[in-house]
Amino acid sequence: MLSLARQREVLRASPSFRLLFGSTLISGLGTWIAVVALVIDIKDRTGSAVWVSALLVADFLPGVVIGLGLGPLVDRLSRKRPEGHRRICSRALVGGAA
């Protein structure tokens, strides 16, 4: 684990990494705020803890199922060409959404 001073040094030394880190931090914060807002909205609309629980399970479960199902497949793929795989998956998702 890097010390806090070393982490600050890395952020100062690399502007590209600083932008990546900052954008990832802001994106994660936005996602967290959206989940909190949804929980509050569902609680206000239904008054039911069961529906709030259903929302949280619906948010969490796909990641677990996809992770367990596709994890072994991803481990078998070549790590030398991940960009190509990312592009293929991205195109498939965009094509499926259209």
ChimeraX attribute file (.defattr): number of C-alpha atoms within 10 A of each C-alpha:
attribute: neighborCount
match mode: 1-to-1
recipient: residues
	/A:1	5
	/A:2	7
	/A:3	8
	/A:4	9
	/A:5	9
	/A:6	11
	/A:7	12
	/A:8	12
	/A:9	11
	/A:10	13
	/A:11	17
	/A:12	11
	/A:13	11
	/A:14	11
	/A:15	11
	/A:16	10
	/A:17	13
	/A:18	15
	/A:19	12
	/A:20	13
	/A:21	13
	/A:22	13
	/A:23	12
	/A:24	12
	/A:25	12
	/A:26	12
	/A:27	12
	/A:28	12
	/A:29	12
	/A:30	12
	/A:31	12
	/A:32	12
	/A:33	12
	/A:34	12
	/A:35	15
	/A:36	11
	/A:37	12
	/A:38	15
	/A:39	18
	/A:40	13
	/A:41	13
	/A:42	18
	/A:43	16
	/A:44	11
	/A:45	10
	/A:46	11
	/A:47	12
	/A:48	11
	/A:49	12
	/A:50	12
	/A:51	15
	/A:52	19
	/A:53	14
	/A:54	12
	/A:55	15
	/A:56	14
	/A:57	11
	/A:58	11
	/A:59	12
	/A:60	11
	/A:61	11
	/A:62	11
	/A:63	11
	/A:64	12
	/A:65	11
	/A:66	10
	/A:67	13
	/A:68	11
	/A:69	11
	/A:70	11
	/A:71	12
	/A:72	10
	/A:73	10
	/A:74	13
	/A:75	9
	/A:76	8
	/A:77	11
	/A:78	9
	/A:79	10
	/A:80	7
	/A:81	9
	/A:82	12
	/A:83	10
	/A:84	10
	/A:85	14
	/A:86	11
	/A:87	11
	/A:88	12
	/A:89	12
	/A:90	12
	/A:91	12
	/A:92	12
	/A:93	11
	/A:94	10
	/A:95	9
	/A:96	8
	/A:97	7
	/A:98	6
